[in-house]
Amino acid sequence: MTTPEPPPDSAAVALERLRATVEVGFARLDGALALLVQRSNQTEARLDDLENRVDELEDRRWPLPSIGALVGLVGLMLAALAQLR
């Protein structure tokens, strides 16, 4: 005796279709999440690189306030020297 095949509109067939649909949905969701994680890692790497570049630029910038103070002092000394002569 063989077991009769369930009719196409039975609950078992509907549940099997639903299970397959859920599996496909989870697979798509897993792929989308993997892509988001990859993009996040790339963004973190680019931000780290940018932060390093900004730090290098800050280290190499001219000390403008110090230069301004020195120029002011030299100007004051030259003006005082001109008044003494």
C-alpha positions as CSV (number, residue, x, y, z in Angstrom):
1,M,0.0,0.0,0.0
2,T,1.2,3.4,-0.9
3,T,0.2,6.5,0.9
4,P,-2.1,8.7,-1.1
5,E,-0.7,12.0,-2.2
6,P,-2.3,14.9,-0.4
7,P,-4.5,17.2,-2.6
8,P,-2.8,20.3,-3.9
9,D,-4.8,22.6,-1.7
10,S,-4.1,20.8,1.6
11,A,-2.6,22.4,4.6
12,A,0.7,20.5,4.3
13,V,1.3,21.8,0.8
14,A,0.5,25.3,1.9
15,L,2.8,25.0,4.9
16,E,5.6,23.7,2.6
17,R,5.2,26.6,0.2
18,L,5.2,29.0,3.1
19,R,8.4,27.4,4.5
20,A,10.1,27.7,1.1
21,T,9.0,31.4,0.9
22,V,10.3,32.1,4.4
23,E,13.7,30.4,3.5
24,V,14.1,32.4,0.4
25,G,13.2,35.6,2.4
26,F,15.8,34.8,5.0
27,A,18.4,34.1,2.4
28,R,17.8,37.5,0.8
29,L,17.9,39.2,4.2
30,D,21.1,37.4,5.1
31,G,22.7,38.6,1.8
32,A,21.5,42.2,2.4
33,L,22.9,42.1,5.9
34,A,26.2,40.8,4.7
35,L,26.4,43.6,2.2
36,L,25.6,46.2,4.9
37,V,28.4,44.8,7.2
38,Q,30.9,44.9,4.3
39,R,30.0,48.5,3.5
40,S,30.2,49.4,7.2
41,N,33.7,47.9,7.4
42,Q,34.8,49.8,4.3
43,T,33.3,53.1,5.7
44,E,35.2,52.5,9.0
45,A,38.4,51.9,7.1
46,R,37.9,55.1,5.0
47,L,37.1,57.1,8.2
48,D,40.3,55.8,9.9
49,D,42.3,56.8,6.9
50,L,40.7,60.3,6.8
51,E,41.3,60.7,10.5
52,N,45.0,59.8,10.1
53,R,45.3,62.3,7.2
54,V,43.8,65.1,9.2
55,D,46.1,64.3,12.1
56,E,49.1,64.5,9.8
57,L,47.9,67.9,8.4
58,E,47.4,69.2,11.9
59,D,50.9,68.2,12.9
60,R,52.4,69.9,9.8
61,R,50.5,73.2,10.0
62,W,52.3,76.4,10.7
63,P,52.2,77.8,14.2
64,L,50.5,81.0,13.0
65,P,49.9,82.6,16.5
66,S,53.5,82.2,17.4
67,I,54.7,83.7,14.1
68,G,52.3,86.6,14.6
69,A,53.6,87.3,18.0
70,L,57.2,87.2,16.8
71,V,56.4,89.6,13.9
72,G,54.8,92.0,16.4
73,L,57.8,91.9,18.7
74,V,60.2,92.5,15.8
75,G,58.0,95.4,14.7
76,L,58.0,96.9,18.2
77,M,61.7,96.6,18.4
78,L,62.2,98.2,15.1
79,A,59.9,101.1,16.0
80,A,61.7,101.6,19.3
81,L,65.1,101.5,17.5
82,A,63.8,104.1,15.0
83,Q,62.7,106.4,17.8
84,L,66.1,106.2,19.5
85,R,68.0,107.2,16.4
